[in-house]
Each structure stands twice: as structure tokens, then as C-alpha cells.
Amino acid sequence: MCGFLGEISSTLLEPTAFKSLLDLSKQRGPDQQGLWKDQICQLGFNRLAILDVSEAGKQPILSPSGRYALVFNGEIYNYKKLQVTYNISASNLRSSSDTEVLAHILDKDSIPEIAKQLNGMFAISIWDTVLKQLTLIRDFSGIKPLYYGMKQEQIIFASQFDQVFKHSLFAKKELRPDAMKSFFGLGYMHAPDTVFKDIFQVEPGALVVWDFNLKQIVNKEYYYKWQVKEELLDTASKTKEVFKSSMHEVIKGQLQADVPLGTFLSSGFDSSLISAFAKEENPLIKAFTFGVDSHGKYDERQDAEAYAAILNLNHETATVQEADLLAIIDAHFKAMPEPFGDYSSIPTYVICQKARKFATVMLSGDGGDELFWGYPRFRTSLNQAHWFQYPLWSRKIILPILRRLKQKLPWGVQMFPRFSDWILNKQVHFSDIHRFMPKTNFTDSVYKSYQYNSSLKKEEVLQYLKKNEFHAHMQRVLKKVDLASMSHSLEVRVPFLDKEMIAFSNRIKSGFTIDHDETKIILKSSLYDYIPKEIVNKEKKGFSVPIASWLHEELKEDFKHTILERPFYGAEHVDLKFLKITIASFFNKNSSVDVWGLWHVYAWQKWAIHHELV
């Protein structure tokens, strides 16, 4: 895993200024730094050496013909297969890195065709010195970030948001109120948007081409197509066997590394399953478990230790005390190159810090809930979707009557005209967002991600919910893990988001809430082949913190100072009077105040202050 920076301009930055921006991502790649430039393109790279840790694997790298200059962040798991496919002789390679194979392939095929064949997690920048075109490619799951800014006939591109907005080209920054509102509601910047005008994110599975001669984007395409072909019944034994066979191949590909590698092991199904498969492929692999406190409900060590014993895993445990979390909150905020409001990033930050002492690469269980219908909210959404076939006015009459008859029905069903509006609202963690920012809406891309125009049959709703989670909520999870892990030069790989595993998920015909009521039925039945069903913890714990208590007590003074006593960044776009009333209500112990929304505001101000935007 690495970090890069590039610019294409008739007036490139001076070397000292460019290196200063490049150094902002040095924690992503502390092992080596490389630079390359021609008359109009300048590339910089910070390397975290994973495959071939020698100097032979450094970047930027040129294709053999010299036509293409490449910087690449991430891993391509199928690079050895591509080496065979494109008939690249080992004698022509000076390293054993995936980057060099990719550089050779660039001379042999078109970039869009190459992108379609890649399996991995990656952000790739390719400068064509002949056509004077830049191509930016982001992996299909959105695991690795990729930002770019265009202004005054120039383009800047980088692994981190701050490397772009701190470029002199953006000395004068203009906030986008619609993207601000999306952030305050969702807690992260939803691709392709950012909170600044003229700065964007490459979307997952997208390819963007910018032409120097025309000074504009000349192509934007989605090289990865989300394709559903339901043919495997989720309750069939054959389906489980296909899953296990596929996952073994995925894990085998993701265990490639020339540095220490391990797995995160919690009390949940997903990480336990990843650890079990990894153990079969590499008997010496080490698993790591971190309890958020020694006695609280977030401590997963006891369950994980039992699983590790059954799996015969080499197991490390550590405890993160509440005091440890409070002590690093400011350091955690300072490590954020962009605004990010999911407070579970705090324990994730500490856990990654501790994991880095043992390994450089970790495998995680992220993506299992999204691809296999694991979240509790899926059940409610599926079982109540049929109500949206009726007009809103009729629901407002009928549902209150049914509640008086003791039927349990969610309030959202009678509040929102469309099913998709209700699903979006479930992900908005600032219930009063429309009073806080009454003059604007969310970005068009947010509404597009939640759009649903098909029937309300459960079979179709199931597929919509999965795709929506993949392109929306999961992006916040992946951003959290990337920001926290790369702050400590730790690479986190995500086997469930391998191209082959996504394809398998899209072959499943699920009977969830139709023929059965079991979430993640394939993953659970597979795990029971390794760990007895009766000892598997059924309660999902996850990483969290007592955020309401902290804001009322330990963080109260800093919270009030940061929001109420410092200039508010973007004050012209929000209702500060309403915010002050809401905060006062919160400290008067009004339980209806959405504490997560207040944390989004706190995180926003912390980011703005740290980056000297106010």
C-alpha cells in the first residue's frame, strides 16, 4: 500500500513545493520515495513495500517502451496470471512486483481492456507521454482512494484529499453546500463528490481520462459492471461448497506478501471465517484480537480466544482501555486528510496502531454483511417494502390504526413517499439535517445511489439493498479502515471484496425473509464446519465507543470550544442558531437529540481547524 501525487500543467510546481505535498502521504508509504517528471507531468510516490521489498520494486515506473509513466497504490492479486496471459517472460522483469507486470502490460493492450481484467484493490495513474493523456483507475469496490482536482487547465491527482486541496492551484477554495450537507448527514464524502468545488473522487469501478491538449476530461467509463445472475440457492449444500472453493482461491491470492501478514479475528462470523480459511492456506498465520475495553460489552477477546483455540491459530490479543481511546482522539483527528464522521474510526485507529507492531498486512472480514445481507436493517426493509405500493396519504391513515391494534410498524413507512427515500433516511445520522441546512439538498450522486425504480417484490428488493449497501454505506466503512490503517502504514486486504467473491454473491438466489429468516446463511453454515454452532457468539459487537457519555463528560469542554467558540467553517451555508439550540438541548439531557449528527459537526470542525481552513 502506498501514496502518490501527480500534476499535469504547463507550469509545474517547484521540486520543494511538490515534495512538501508528496510528504503529506508519507505515512502511507514510509519505505521508499520516488520522483519522475517530464516537461508537463510530475509524479511522486511513497512506497510501503509489500511485494519485492527491494529497490527493484520502487515507483514511479516506466513501461518498457517508455511511453507510459505509472504510479500505482494497492495490490493486483491476479498479476501472475496476467503475466502468463500477456506472455511476459520472467527474464524481462527486474523485480517480482505486480507493478512491473502492469507496466509491461501497458505496452501490449488498451488501458480500458487492461482495467477490466484487474482483480485487486488499487488506485492507478497512467501518463501517456505520446497522446498527452492521463488515465485514473479506481478498484471496483472502492477500497483504495483516488482524488483529482481540475482548475485553470491543470489537473492534480493524489491518494489523499489534502494533497489536492493544499496544492497552490486551490489556494482559493469554494465549498459545495450540497456536498457539505451530504457529509453532515452520512458522515463521509460520497464519491464522486468532495466538499470543494472542482475536486472529485474517482468512483469505484471507474476510469477517467484527462487530455492535456484539450484541457478536459475526454472519457469517463465504468469498466466494472455489476451483473446479477441468480442461479445458486442460498440454502443448497452445493452453494456452500462453491463458496468454500471460491474463498480458498481468493484467500490464496491475497496471502501473497514478502512481509509479515495476519488476520483480524473478532467474535463475528466474517473475520472468523477469513481466519479459518487463511489458516488452511498458511498454517503459520497469526490472528489478532483487540478488546475495546477489558470488561465492557465491546470486548471480544474471550470469544475470539475460544475460536482461535479450535482453529489452532497462532493468536495475539491486546486490550484497548477507554483511557487509551480518549488519549488519542486528537491524534486520530489530525490523521484525517478529509472530513470523516464515523466515530468507530477511533477504536479502529488504535487497533490498527497496535496491529502494526505485529504485521504489515492484515486480512479483514469487511464486506460480508453487505454482500450476504447481514445487517439487521435488511430484515425490516424487506418485510415492510410492500407498503410503498400504496400512496403516502393512505399509509398515513392505515398505519396508525394498525399500531393501535398492537402491530409493530416502523414510523418511516408513513413518513416517506418512496421506498428509496426511507432507505436513504436509514443512513442519515443527523435527524435534523434539513433544519441545520434548510436551503440545499444532498448531492445528485447520493440520490442516484439510493434510487430504486423496480418492483417491491422481495426478490428484487433483496438485490437492490445489496447493491445499494455496496455503493453507499460500505464506502464509509472502507474509507474508515483506509484512513485508520494507512495512518500507521498498515495494509488491510478485504477478501470478501475480491472480484471473484462479488461475482459469487451475485449468483445467489436468496430466500432471506421469503423462505427463511437467517442472515448470511452461507457464511454461517460454512463457519460451522470449522467452529461448533453452539459456541459461536450470535451477538454482533463491532467496534464502538460510548460517544454520548464522552460528549457529556470527558469531551464536553473541547466539544463546546471547537464548535461554539471557534469560527465555524462554512457558516454561511448552515443555521448556526439552530445548531446552538440543538447542542444546548443535548446538554440538557434531551434524549431525542441525534448524538451521531453532533459528532459529524465536531469532526468537521476538527478537520477544518487542523488543516487551517478557519
Helices and strands as residue ranges (DSSP letters): E 2-8, H 15-22, G 23-28, E 32-37, E 41-47, G 55-57, E 61-62, E 68-76, H 79-85, G 90-92, H 98-106, H 111-117, E 120-128, E 133-138, E 147-151, E 154-158, H 161-165, G 168-170, H 177-186, E 199-201, E 206-211, E 216-222, E 232-233, H 237-254, E 261-264, H 269-281, E 286-291, H 301-311, E 314-319, H 322-327, H 329-334, H 345-355, E 361-363, H 368-371, H 376-384, G 385-389, H 392-404, G 411-414, H 419-427, H 433-436, H 444-450, H 458-471, H 473-486, E 491-493, G 495-497, H 499-505, E 508-509, H 521-527, G 533-535, H 547-552, H 556-560, I 561-565, G 571-573, H 576-587, H 595-610
